[in-house]
Amino acid sequence: MFQNSLRAALLAAAVASTAFGIYRGEVPEVLLKAINLCLECIGIG
């Protein structure tokens, strides 16, 4: 029972954090960092 409550609380916190990041307009920044990291890994960037 406690584990289900903990999972639900963590899921709610993750969804709230994601929604807050989208609200603040951080999606392009995260996407840009992901692209740069990918290009560095394969040796292009």
Secondary structure, 3 states (H helix, E strand, C coil): CHHHHHHHHHHHHHHHHHHHHHHCCCHHHHHHHHHHHHHHHCCCC
